[in-house]
């Protein structure tokens, strides 16, 4: 997050694609579907770094710790 005195950083579609590790088509699709906020300056489209960070955070899926059942393999054979 930028400090209050630092100006907001706006990224090009190419920069967003590089950060996300995708082609430029993916951020353009996000823009076309209005799934991410953007700024249009003339014919140029820019995405604020804070908006991209929020998008990444909102779409991050946490890992799941596998649950172990109460029965072990050997116990399964006896139960059957």
Backbone as CSV, one residue per row, in Angstrom:
resi,resn,N_x,N_y,N_z,CA_x,CA_y,CA_z,C_x,C_y,C_z
1,UNK,0.850,-1.176,0.000,0.000,0.000,0.000,0.891,1.233,0.000
2,UNK,0.653,2.178,-0.877,1.505,3.357,-0.922,1.284,4.241,0.300
3,UNK,2.320,4.987,0.651,2.173,5.907,1.768,1.243,7.044,1.353
4,UNK,0.648,7.751,2.317,-0.284,8.831,1.969,0.329,9.912,1.086
5,UNK,1.645,10.124,1.185,2.275,11.166,0.381,2.687,10.664,-1.010
6,UNK,2.754,9.344,-1.185,3.165,8.797,-2.482,1.968,8.757,-3.433
7,UNK,2.188,9.114,-4.685,1.085,9.058,-5.647,0.736,7.606,-5.995
8,UNK,-0.507,7.401,-6.399,-0.974,6.076,-6.816,-0.224,5.647,-8.074
9,UNK,0.138,4.391,-8.156,0.829,3.857,-9.341,-0.211,3.211,-10.241
10,UNK,-0.250,3.614,-11.491,-1.167,3.053,-12.478,-0.385,2.186,-13.452
11,UNK,-0.914,1.002,-13.729,-0.226,0.019,-14.545,-0.894,-0.122,-15.904
12,UNK,-0.094,-0.426,-16.911,-0.635,-0.712,-18.230,-1.170,-2.142,-18.230
13,UNK,-1.906,-2.480,-19.254,-2.434,-3.839,-19.387,-1.277,-4.837,-19.474
14,UNK,-0.221,-4.475,-20.170,0.950,-5.352,-20.287,1.608,-5.583,-18.932
15,UNK,1.712,-4.535,-18.119,2.304,-4.678,-16.783,1.430,-5.557,-15.889
16,UNK,0.121,-5.390,-15.974,-0.803,-6.213,-15.190,-0.666,-7.672,-15.605
17,UNK,-0.600,-7.925,-16.898,-0.443,-9.291,-17.394,0.858,-9.913,-16.896
18,UNK,1.916,-9.132,-16.876,3.200,-9.641,-16.400,3.134,-9.981,-14.918
19,UNK,2.508,-9.122,-14.118,2.376,-9.366,-12.682,1.549,-10.627,-12.423
20,UNK,0.467,-10.796,-13.190,-0.403,-11.958,-13.007,0.161,-13.218,-13.666
21,UNK,1.158,-13.046,-14.515,1.737,-14.198,-15.203,0.822,-14.735,-16.294
22,UNK,0.109,-13.833,-16.964,-0.819,-14.227,-18.022,-0.501,-13.459,-19.304
23,UNK,-1.282,-13.713,-20.325,-1.165,-12.911,-21.539,-1.970,-11.622,-21.322
24,UNK,-1.857,-10.682,-22.232,-2.601,-9.426,-22.120,-4.101,-9.645,-22.292
25,UNK,-4.468,-10.729,-22.910,-5.888,-11.003,-23.139,-6.674,-11.121,-21.825
26,UNK,-6.078,-11.734,-20.802,-6.784,-11.930,-19.538,-7.149,-10.613,-18.854
27,UNK,-6.199,-9.675,-18.627,-6.612,-8.400,-18.029,-7.583,-7.616,-18.909
28,UNK,-7.440,-7.720,-20.209,-8.399,-7.046,-21.094,-9.801,-7.627,-20.928
29,UNK,-9.888,-8.948,-20.718,-11.185,-9.576,-20.493,-11.768,-9.129,-19.149
30,UNK,-10.920,-9.015,-18.116,-11.381,-8.522,-16.819,-11.964,-7.118,-16.961
31,UNK,-11.314,-6.297,-17.769,-11.778,-4.930,-18.005,-13.091,-4.947,-18.779
32,UNK,-13.163,-5.726,-19.846,-14.366,-5.777,-20.684,-15.573,-6.282,-19.897
33,UNK,-15.348,-7.225,-18.991,-16.433,-7.783,-18.182,-16.695,-6.963,-16.922
34,UNK,-15.957,-5.873,-16.749,-16.079,-4.981,-15.595,-15.855,-5.725,-14.272
35,UNK,-14.919,-6.686,-14.298,-14.598,-7.451,-13.104,-13.471,-6.808,-12.300
36,UNK,-12.836,-5.767,-12.872,-11.787,-5.037,-12.178,-11.952,-3.560,-12.530
37,UNK,-11.721,-2.702,-11.542,-11.846,-1.258,-11.774,-10.661,-0.775,-12.611
38,UNK,-10.911,0.195,-13.484,-9.853,0.723,-14.329,-10.098,2.195,-14.591
39,UNK,-9.066,2.852,-15.106,-9.128,4.260,-15.461,-8.856,4.349,-16.949
40,UNK,-9.677,5.107,-17.630,-9.475,5.298,-19.066,-9.027,6.737,-19.287
41,UNK,-7.869,6.893,-19.895,-7.306,8.203,-20.212,-7.203,8.259,-21.729
42,UNK,-8.182,8.898,-22.338,-8.241,8.877,-23.798,-8.499,7.451,-24.248
43,UNK,-7.627,6.934,-25.096,-7.776,5.552,-25.539,-6.958,4.577,-24.691
44,UNK,-6.233,5.093,-23.714,-5.376,4.272,-22.865,-6.135,3.794,-21.630
45,UNK,-5.889,2.547,-21.255,-6.517,1.960,-20.071,-5.426,1.696,-19.045
46,UNK,-5.692,2.085,-17.811,-4.741,1.871,-16.723,-5.469,1.270,-15.530
47,UNK,-4.748,0.456,-14.766,-5.294,-0.172,-13.561,-4.403,0.236,-12.396
48,UNK,-5.021,0.752,-11.338,-4.266,1.170,-10.161,-3.662,-0.056,-9.479
49,UNK,-2.458,0.086,-8.987,-1.776,-1.033,-8.319,-2.582,-1.509,-7.114
50,UNK,-3.181,-0.586,-6.377,-3.971,-0.980,-5.204,-5.200,-1.788,-5.622
51,UNK,-5.787,-1.455,-6.778,-6.935,-2.209,-7.293,-6.495,-3.617,-7.678
52,UNK,-5.345,-3.736,-8.326,-4.831,-5.052,-8.703,-4.527,-5.887,-7.461
53,UNK,-3.908,-5.268,-6.467,-3.614,-5.986,-5.221,-4.900,-6.466,-4.550
54,UNK,-5.941,-5.631,-4.548,-7.228,-6.016,-3.956,-7.866,-7.155,-4.754
55,UNK,-7.747,-7.119,-6.075,-8.286,-8.190,-6.922,-7.585,-9.511,-6.616
56,UNK,-6.265,-9.462,-6.509,-5.497,-10.665,-6.199,-5.897,-11.206,-4.825
57,UNK,-6.007,-10.335,-3.850,-6.388,-10.746,-2.491,-7.783,-11.366,-2.480
58,UNK,-8.720,-10.745,-3.181,-10.103,-11.239,-3.191,-10.233,-12.580,-3.906
59,UNK,-9.331,-12.877,-4.829,-9.424,-14.112,-5.604,-8.406,-15.172,-5.189
60,UNK,-7.739,-14.940,-4.073,-6.790,-15.918,-3.551,-7.551,-16.969,-2.761
61,UNK,-7.349,-18.214,-3.117,-8.019,-19.325,-2.442,-7.047,-19.893,-1.418
62,UNK,-7.446,-19.913,-0.143,-6.530,-20.428,0.881,-6.352,-21.933,0.745
63,UNK,-5.200,-22.401,1.181,-4.948,-23.836,1.136,-5.769,-24.525,2.222
64,UNK,-6.023,-25.790,2.018,-6.819,-26.567,2.959,-5.934,-27.643,3.553
65,UNK,-5.996,-27.780,4.864,-5.264,-28.837,5.534,-6.085,-30.114,5.424
66,UNK,-5.509,-31.180,4.883,-6.287,-32.410,4.753,-6.693,-32.955,6.112
67,UNK,-7.943,-33.406,6.190,-8.427,-33.994,7.437,-8.131,-35.483,7.437
68,UNK,-7.739,-35.972,8.564,-7.517,-37.406,8.692,-8.750,-38.007,9.333
69,UNK,-9.202,-39.090,8.773,-10.364,-39.746,9.365,-9.944,-40.455,10.642
70,UNK,-10.910,-40.791,11.442,-10.629,-41.475,12.707,-10.157,-42.905,12.506
71,UNK,-10.462,-43.482,11.351,-10.077,-44.864,11.097,-8.793,-44.932,10.298
72,UNK,-8.002,-45.924,10.595,-6.795,-46.163,9.814,-7.096,-47.228,8.777
73,UNK,-6.199,-47.427,7.853,-6.407,-48.433,6.814,-6.636,-49.813,7.392
74,UNK,-5.850,-50.188,8.352,-6.002,-51.513,8.953,-7.370,-51.643,9.612
75,UNK,-7.860,-50.543,10.209,-9.162,-50.571,10.872,-10.289,-50.710,9.854
76,UNK,-10.105,-50.182,8.648,-11.128,-50.282,7.615,-11.361,-51.734,7.226
77,UNK,-10.303,-52.514,7.172,-10.451,-53.921,6.807,-11.247,-54.685,7.854
78,UNK,-11.013,-54.379,9.107,-11.722,-55.065,10.187,-13.189,-54.661,10.221
79,UNK,-13.482,-53.400,9.868,-14.849,-52.916,9.930,-15.719,-53.539,8.846
80,UNK,-15.115,-53.986,7.763,-15.897,-54.547,6.647,-16.276,-55.975,6.825
